[in-house]
Amino acid sequence: MAGTNATTKARTKRNNTPAPAERYWTVSDFAAHFRLSRNTVYRLMDEGELGFLRFRRCRRIPDSERVRFEQERLVRATL
């Protein structure tokens, strides 16, 4: 019973709404989505124009960066 009470207390201390899970894009998937080469995506990341996270040795691009990049491309296309 002590384990049950501890579990119940842990549930009440944190927010019951789950945090939205953000999708992370691989460099290859991101490149294919925007019809870019992988080298171009790596260059954008290295120049600081595209944000990314490192998971061990891999680079992953958060979906929020995809949205920002997409909006920026639309703005450039309309100018």
Secondary structure, 3 states (H helix, E strand, C coil): CHHHHHHHHHHHHCCCCCCCCCCEECHHHHHHHHCCCHHHHHHHHHCCCCCCEEECCEEEEEHHHHHHHHHHHHHHHHC
